[in-house]
Each structure stands twice: as structure tokens, then as C-alpha cells.
Amino acid sequence: MENGEIEGAPDDALPVPAAPPNGGRRYRPVGSSDRAVVQMTSMEPGSSSSSSTTAVGGITPQPPRNLTVDPSMQEGSTGSQGDSKLELFGFDSLVNILGLKSMTGEQIQAPSSPRDGEDIAITIGRPKETGPKFGTLMGVFVPCLQNILGIIYYIRFTWIVGMAGAWQSLVLVSFCGACTFLTGISLSAIATNGAMKGGGPYYLIGRALGPEVGVSIGLCFFLGNAVAGSMYVLGAVETFLDAVPSAGFFKESVTVVNSTLGNGTATSGAATISTPSLHDLQVYGVIVTILLCFIVFGGVKIINKVAPAFLIPVLFSLLCIFLGVFIAPRHNAPKGITGLSITTFKDNWASEYQRTNNAGVPDPNGSIYWDFNALVGLFFPAVTGIMAGSNRSASLKDTQRSIPIGTLAATLTTTAMYLFSVLLFAALATREELLTDRLLTATVAWPAPAVIYIGIILSTLGAALQSLTGAPRLLAAIANDDILPVLNYFKVSEGAEPHSATLFTAFICICCVVIGNLDLITPTITMFFLLCYAGVNLSCFLLDLLDAPSWRPRWKFHHWSLSLVGALLCVVIMFLISWSFTVVSIALASLIYYYVSLKGKAGDWGDGFKSAYFQLALRSLRSLGANQVHPKNWYPIPLIFCRPWGKLPENVPCHPKLADFANCMKKKGRGMSIFVSIIDGDYHELAEDAKTACHQLDTYIEYKRCEGVAEIIVAPSMSEGFRSIVQTMGLGNLKPNIIVMRYPEIWRRENLTQIPSTFVSIINDCIIANKAVVIVKGLDEWPNEYQRQYGTIDLYWIVRDGGLMLLLSQLLLTKESFESCKIQVFCIAEEDTDAEELKADVKKFLYDLRMHAEVIVVTMKSWEPHMETSSSGAQQDDSQEAYRSAQRRISTYLSEMKETTQREGRPLTEDGKQVVVNEQKIEKFLYTMFKLNSTILRYSRMAAVVLVSLPPPPLNHPAYFYMEYMDLLVENVPRMLIVRGYRRDVVTFFT
């Protein structure tokens, strides 16, 4: 059933267009009985809203008779439907197309990332059942808080204050907090610039910087989250074994160290350090990881029910720490805990960096020297976790509201708590106590240290749970975008839990747990997180700087300068921590980027780089202006006429060798080609066919590795289509300057009588439009990049063409196919020309152009043939028979034309235009082509390719005669380029 046809049906039904045959969009009509349909008063004067029909000019419109609506297009509608007041516009109403929830109660699922050529179907109906949706508190704030508050605060923060001192600890916290806060602002701006699907930072970076950057940083961030889960698990297990040493299956490691502070003061006695066995860490770590995976398999709903059970004890433990600080020292407190004292605070104000052993105890002979840079690497994991909410964006009710508020609130809350804690811990205990008591937070906590042990264990387990929840969803989001086929195993349907990705994440986590080394794991996590944060900041910076029309974030508190500072902070922190780990992480991201570029499927997400390229192209186009380009900057921009003559298979939109030849016209592949094909017919009827053909041609160009674009024109005829192309194609100085097409060798064999007039029309249009022309004869034998040619490239230089023929020969030599060839330049001259003088001039000209070629001068007569015959007799070459056959055909054609015009009593015309027949000139032109062909066969029969000047069609000559001239010129020459330059130079002597 065609577009616009309507099946017969009862007279109370609305006429509904049939679904388009190509499977495009299909909508049902909106009826008055639908829910929440907005009633509009009639637009005609004097009508009332209660009237079902409106009289216009006294005539009441009648409903169409014998019409049926496809039942599939009426689902959900009941009762009769009134005429649409918006029928004039010819489209379905916005309610029907967009499925606005506020108006119809129906919701349309957002399409997945579109690819070129994909049709995005919009379906109306009940939405699929999806998982629970969460708000700002449970969806973003709590996960971020759980991820940020980890083991670093409990077991390393007091030690950091002791080592760096109060003021450098404040700088350290502010420095790291500023990095995450600025990243949170950038994240908020991007997240509020439209609907956001699952994938969190990957989705944001990928849509801003492109799929290659998004996937590379997204996979690194996935690895960071997966490895972070192992760090949290190991922290929980280590704390548990410290609190309950008897729970270990293997013997503890005990180290006795005589410690000395950095100022030379010996500590009281020897320090005994007991650490859990590595095997105990591995056994318990694997068990805990498996248990957490069972919780994750229960889905987001179960996780959010369990999350408060982890978070509330953590918050309670923090409260106990602060209470213990304010009531310290208690009766059983160590001597080093002085309580809040201004004297202690002054003593701890300055830094005291020193060497420590592997356990962190000061030791002059220790293997680790701590400075500010090292402390940045140690502390930064305590501020990561701001992406925990965005990782679960697919489970949020309103991403544009929840992500900014929840992320920034969690960041500010934890940073303020860290700053406050620095002041408290610096005034609480002596430096010796801060550096030697690993669990000082447990020592001062009220009412007992056991509260802190529970808080540490639950905080780390909560952070591990969030990591094991966010990482699989991130991996599934990358897989669902179908960029890397290798990730297809991790795809999930909408609303489903990513079980495969969860298993893979658990496998990575268990592998890191088996390693059991927190000091090795922590820098790796930090680098991956910083890489992601830098990507988010750069994304916002690029989008802010470009300020495209689509960049309209709801979050207004952002500026490109803030994003730039945030990105620079991330990079600085990476190098402060470890330049070697920085290089490794960037190298890993670069390898993934390269792999995605090679193996990934192309996706166009409207990323910022495309916008930057577009603006750069516009600026460059404006700077070029409309003036002629200097010959030094001239580039060939060929317009490839794909299918002008003959037939190709339906699945081949362009002659394969035309694409190979287009590459031969570029130096090292640089330059742009425009591949054009013309479809004969009516544009309104064939517009969709043209789009399909354009997509096929574009795909074929990419397959042939040509730098070019595809254009399809619908026109009543090929001549009219080409005339439109040659006038309008291109912008400014980026218009095509060379028209390339194959020679119509089939015109006589296939008896295609329309080819001569079309061929002549195209050449005349190119001359009028000042376009160069290159016609390829013997295209089927044109070599590809693997077919090496030997011999010569022969140029028959007859007329001044601006050096185009010379330039083409040089471009051919840059290709592997022709690099073994040599150039010969044949100068065609009259008999009375001084051959030696002409040869010397041409050699000097070529020398100045830095071209190496052998110059040969050929003299020939171009006037009446009888003069040549009388002097040299009959020709004895292969062109003789072709010349005589052409004479007979022209004579026959001319006789038929004369008979027709005499019978009809009108002047000689062709295609509606009057032609003038001068038989003497016809014979002269024909003989000139014969002589030139004879010369080519004599000197260039074995040439790899022959280039010859294209003679323009003689004025008012029949097109058939011109085709006979051209056929005689190319006779028996296997491979030839017929070239005509235009009114400007394309080569120059000067530097």
C-alpha cells in the first residue's frame, strides 16, 4: 500500500496514512476520548466548542466515506474521533509524536546512541517495566558519601596530620578537595545539558569528546572502580584481623623497630608492629568479595535497602570520634593524647617529613621517604567517589536535578569534615602519638575503640559495595553502545541487572585481593580516577568554549575557566603522585583509544570535537575568502562523476577504479574528493531513494579508503543535474575544480544515442564554469595500489592548460603503482616551428618547475588532409582503418540529417539547437585526430598511461561528430587521460 492511500472502511473512521513501506515511523491518531487531550476551540469565527463540525461558507464538510483505519494504529483509542483542527499542517500532533507524559500518560524510551543510517523508530504504548528509580538522597548523596568516606580517614588521616603538620594538611585537603569540587561542577553542567542515560562519566565524556575518548577513559574508570573494590575489601579485612587477631588462620607477622622521630628524638622503647598474614587477607578477602557480589546480584533495590545498614554505623562512628576528641584525655588515655590544646596545635603546625618503614613508623633507616607529593598520593583516594551517583544514572528519577545536588553536597560535606578534622587532630595529640598510633581514631573514640573498628569495617564494605555496583553498570553502558564488539557479552536489556559485568568485576576484584598489597593498588586507583576527572573537566571546558547552540545546561554555576583549572589540577596531581604511574595510565588509555579507533564501530554522538572541527572549518573557509588560491596552495578538488555511462551492479554505487583514480590525484592521500551520482526522475518521488543511494555511496567511499564525501542529485536528466552540480557544488574556495569521469566507450556498442549530446553538454558546462576536466579512457584497466607499472608516462602537450597535465603526471609518480615510471613530454608543433628552440624552452620550463622529464618535439600538419597525402602517401598504421570507418559513419549520418531536414522543411537541428555543417572543417578535425592518434601509437604504444589535451567541442557541430573525433583520438590506446585545464595556473616557478 503506497503512501497516502487509505483502505476502505466505515464512514465514522478517520483517514489515516498508511505506514511508509520502508518501515519508518508509525503513529496512531489522538482521539477525543484519550486521557488529558487538550481541547481547543474551533479556529473558524462563529463556531462553538460543542459543535462537531464547522460550516465554512455555508458548506458543512462531510466525513470521508468507505474508509478504514488500520487497527494497529488505533490501539488505546475508543469511540468516535473528531476531525483534527491541525490537519492543515499534515503531521501528527506533538502529543502523538513525542508522547508527552504530562499530556497522555505515555512515555517514549529514549533512543540509543544513533549511528549513521539507522532509523530510530518511536513506539507509542505502555513503557517497559524498569527497575526502581531513586531520588537525590538515596540515589546520589548516600552512594557518594559511602564511597568518599573510606579507610583512609580512619587509619591514615591522623598519621598524615602528624607528618605534614596542620598547615600543610589544610593545604593538602583543600588542594584535593578543590580538584573534586571543580570536577563536580563540570559534571553538574554536562549532566544537566539534556537527558542522561546509564554510564555516568563514560556517557558524559563519550558524548562530549567522542566514542574513542569516552570508551578509553570509561574502561580505565571501570578498572579503577573494580580495583578500588579490592582496596576497600582488603582494608575491611585488615581492620577486622587487627581487632580480632585470633580470627586469623595463619601466623601474624611481627616487626620490632627502634623508632626515632625526624628531629632526632627517640621514641619511648621499641615499636612492635603486628600485621595480619597475607594468606589471611587473601582468604577473608575472597570470601567477603563473594558475599558482596551476592548482594549486588540482588539489584539496586536490594543495595539501597542494605546501604543504610552500612552508612548509619559509619556516621555513628564519626560522631563517637568527635565526642572522644572533645572529652579527651580520658583516664586510660596514652600520654601522647593531650586533649584539645593550643600548645599541641602550635607544636603540630609545621611539617616534619621523614623516613619510615613499610608500616609507616618513623625510622631513620626506613625505605620510604615521605614528602608532600607522596602524601597527595596517599590521601587522594579519600576524596574520590564523587562519581558514585552518576555511575547509577540509569536508576535515577531525575538525573538533571539529583546529580548536581547530590554530588556537590557530598563533596562539600566530606571536604568540610576533613578540614575540621585536621584542626582537631593537630590539637589533640603530640606528633609522636600521631605518627606511631595507626588507629588513633579508635583510641580516642567514645565509649570504646570497638565502635571505630565496626565503623571502619562497615565504611569500607559500604564503599566496596558501591564500587561493585557502579563498575558493572559502567561496563554494561559501554557494551550497550555497541562501539566495541568484544564487549557484546556484557550487553543488557533496559532495566535488567548487568550480571555478566558483575561477574567480570568480581573476578578483577578477587585477582587484586589475591595480590594483597594496598600500597601497590592505591596509586593505580588514583590515576584511573584522576584520568576520568580530567576527562570530565576537559569535556565541560570544550563544550563551554565552543558554546554550540545545543549547549544549554540547567546548572549555571560553571565557566570554562573553572573546568580548565580542574583539568590542570588533575594532571598536576597525577604527576605529583608518580610520574611513572601517570605515564602507564595514559599509555593504557592511549592503547584503548587506538584499539577503539581501529576496531570500534563508528558512532556520531554530536561530540565537542565535531563541533570544534565544524567551527574551525567555518573559520578557515572565511579566511580563504572567495579570491583565487595562489598556485603554491592549489589543491585538486576532484568531482568524481560516479555512474555517468553504462550499468553497474545495484550494490556497487561507483566504478571501483574511479575511487582508485581519485586517490591518484592526491599527494599522500591529502585532499578532498566529491563523489557525485545523478538519479533521473522527480525529486519528490525519489528523495528517499537518493538518501539511500547517498548512504551506500558514502559507505563505499569509506570502504575504498578515499578522503571524500558523497552527493546524490535527483534531476529530470543527467545534463540538467550536472549543470546544477557544476554551478552550486562547494563553498567559497572549496568548490570542486576538476571534473573527473570515465570515457563513454560503450556509446556505440550499446547504441546509446543520448550519450553524445550529454557528453558534449557536460564538457561545455565545465568550460563555461571554468572547471578543469579529466576524462579517463580504459578505466577498467586502471591499476590499483598493488599493481606496479613500468615504462613511461607520456604527456602530449598541445595547448596551455595552466600546468595541470604536468601536475597530474607528478601526482601519479607519488603512487606506488607508477613510482617506477619516467615522464616523457611530447610537444606537438606545426611544421614550420623551430623544434630545437621549442625543446629548449620546454626543458627550461620544466627545470624551473623542478620536474624531471624527457622532452620530445613532434611536428605535424593540421590543415587539409590532401596536402599530407600528396607528400607522404597513405598511412600504414592501425589508425588508418578507424579513420576511414569514421569518415563513412559521419557521411552517412550527415546524409540522413539532410534528408530529414529537407523532408520536414526545416534547418539542420540537434536537440532543438541549430547546427552548422562545414564539411571541410569536419574533415579537418577528423584528420587532426587521426594524425594525433597515429603519433600516440607510434611513440607511446607501450606507455603506462598517456595524457593528452582535450579538444573543446566545436561550436554548432553535431554532438555525434564530436564523439567520432574523440573515438578516433583514443582508438587502440589502452589507457589514456584526456585533460583540459582552466584559466589559471596550478604550478609556479617561485618558492
Stockholm file with secondary structure:
# STOCKHOLM 1.0

chainA/1-991         MENGEIEGAPDDALPVPAAPPNGGRRYRPVGSSDRAVVQMTSMEPGSSSSSSTTAVGGITPQPPRNLTVDPSMQEGSTGSQGDSKLELFGFDSLVNILGLKSMTGEQIQAPSSPRDGEDIAITIGRPKETGPKFGTLMGVFVPCLQNILGIIYYIRFTWIVGMAGAWQSLVLVSFCGACTFLTGISLSAIATNGAMKGGGPYYLIGRALGPEVGVSIGLCFFLGNAVAGSMYVLGAVETFLDAVPSAGFFKESVTVVNSTLGNGTATSGAATISTPSLHDLQVYGVIVTILLCFIVFGGVKIINKVAPAFLIPVLFSLLCIFLGVFIAPRHNAPKGITGLSITTFKDNWASEYQRTNNAGVPDPNGSIYWDFNALVGLFFPAVTGIMAGSNRSASLKDTQRSIPIGTLAATLTTTAMYLFSVLLFAALATREELLTDRLLTATVAWPAPAVIYIGIILSTLGAALQSLTGAPRLLAAIANDDILPVLNYFKVSEGAEPHSATLFTAFICICCVVIGNLDLITPTITMFFLLCYAGVNLSCFLLDLLDAPSWRPRWKFHHWSLSLVGALLCVVIMFLISWSFTVVSIALASLIYYYVSLKGKAGDWGDGFKSAYFQLALRSLRSLGANQVHPKNWYPIPLIFCRPWGKLPENVPCHPKLADFANCMKKKGRGMSIFVSIIDGDYHELAEDAKTACHQLDTYIEYKRCEGVAEIIVAPSMSEGFRSIVQTMGLGNLKPNIIVMRYPEIWRRENLTQIPSTFVSIINDCIIANKAVVIVKGLDEWPNEYQRQYGTIDLYWIVRDGGLMLLLSQLLLTKESFESCKIQVFCIAEEDTDAEELKADVKKFLYDLRMHAEVIVVTMKSWEPHMETSSSGAQQDDSQEAYRSAQRRISTYLSEMKETTQREGRPLTEDGKQVVVNEQKIEKFLYTMFKLNSTILRYSRMAAVVLVSLPPPPLNHPAYFYMEYMDLLVENVPRMLIVRGYRRDVVTFFT
#=GR chainA/1-991 SS CCTTCCCCCCTTSCCCCCCCTTCCCCCCCCCTTSTTCCCCCCSSTTCCTTCSSCCBTTBCCCCCSSCCCCGGGSTTCCSCCCCCTTGGGCSCCHHHHHCCHHHHSCCCCCCCCCCTTCCCCCCCSCCCCCCCCBCHIIIIIHHHHHHHSCHHHHHTHHHHHHHHHHHHHHHHHHHHHHHHHHHHHHHHHHHTSSCCCTTTHHHHHHHHHCHHHHHHHHHHHHHHHHHHHHHHHHHHHHHHHHHCGGGCSSCCEEEEECCBCTTSCBCSSCEEEEECCHHHHHHHHHHHHHHHHHHHHTCHHHHHHHHHHHHHHHHHHHHHHHHHHHHCSCTTCCTTBCCSCHHHHHHTSSCCCCEECTTSCBCTTCSEECCHHHHHHHHGGGTCCTTHHHHTGGGBSCHHHHHHHHHHHHHHHHHHHHHHHHHHHHHHBCHHHHHHCTTHHHHHCSSCHHHHHHHHHHHHHHHHHHHHHHHHHHHHHHHHTTSCGGGGGGCCCTTCCCHHHHHHHHHHHHHHHHHCCHHHHHHHHHHHHHHHHHHHHHHHHHHHHHCCTTCCCSCCSCCHHHHHHHHHHHHHHHHHHCHHHHHHHHHHHHHHHHHHHHHSCCCCCCCHHHHHHHHHHHHHHHHHCSSCCCGGGCCCCEEEECSSSSCCCTTCCSCHHHHHHHHHTSBTTBSCEEEEEEEESCHHHHHHHHHHHHHHHHHHHHHTTCCEEEEEEEESSHHHHHHHHHHHSSCGGGSCCEEEEECCTTTTTTTCTHHHHHHHHHHHHHHHTTCEEEEEESGGGCCCTTCCCCSEEEEEECSCCTTHHHHHHHHHHTSTTTTTCEEEEEEEECTTSCHHHHHHHHHHHHHHTTCCCEEEEEECCCSCHHHHHHHHCSCCSTHHHHHHHHHHHHHHHHHHHHHHHHHHTCCCEETTEECCCCHHHHHHHHHHHHHHHHHHHHHHTTCSEEEEECCCCCTTCCHHHHHHHHHHHHTTCSSEEEEECCSSCSCCSCC
#=GC SS_cons         CCTTCCCCCCTTSCCCCCCCTTCCCCCCCCCTTSTTCCCCCCSSTTCCTTCSSCCBTTBCCCCCSSCCCCGGGSTTCCSCCCCCTTGGGCSCCHHHHHCCHHHHSCCCCCCCCCCTTCCCCCCCSCCCCCCCCBCHIIIIIHHHHHHHSCHHHHHTHHHHHHHHHHHHHHHHHHHHHHHHHHHHHHHHHHHTSSCCCTTTHHHHHHHHHCHHHHHHHHHHHHHHHHHHHHHHHHHHHHHHHHHCGGGCSSCCEEEEECCBCTTSCBCSSCEEEEECCHHHHHHHHHHHHHHHHHHHHTCHHHHHHHHHHHHHHHHHHHHHHHHHHHHCSCTTCCTTBCCSCHHHHHHTSSCCCCEECTTSCBCTTCSEECCHHHHHHHHGGGTCCTTHHHHTGGGBSCHHHHHHHHHHHHHHHHHHHHHHHHHHHHHHBCHHHHHHCTTHHHHHCSSCHHHHHHHHHHHHHHHHHHHHHHHHHHHHHHHHTTSCGGGGGGCCCTTCCCHHHHHHHHHHHHHHHHHCCHHHHHHHHHHHHHHHHHHHHHHHHHHHHHCCTTCCCSCCSCCHHHHHHHHHHHHHHHHHHCHHHHHHHHHHHHHHHHHHHHHSCCCCCCCHHHHHHHHHHHHHHHHHCSSCCCGGGCCCCEEEECSSSSCCCTTCCSCHHHHHHHHHTSBTTBSCEEEEEEEESCHHHHHHHHHHHHHHHHHHHHHTTCCEEEEEEEESSHHHHHHHHHHHSSCGGGSCCEEEEECCTTTTTTTCTHHHHHHHHHHHHHHHTTCEEEEEESGGGCCCTTCCCCSEEEEEECSCCTTHHHHHHHHHHTSTTTTTCEEEEEEEECTTSCHHHHHHHHHHHHHHTTCCCEEEEEECCCSCHHHHHHHHCSCCSTHHHHHHHHHHHHHHHHHHHHHHHHHHTCCCEETTEECCCCHHHHHHHHHHHHHHHHHHHHHHTTCSEEEEECCCCCTTCCHHHHHHHHHHHHTTCSSEEEEECCSSCSCCSCC
//
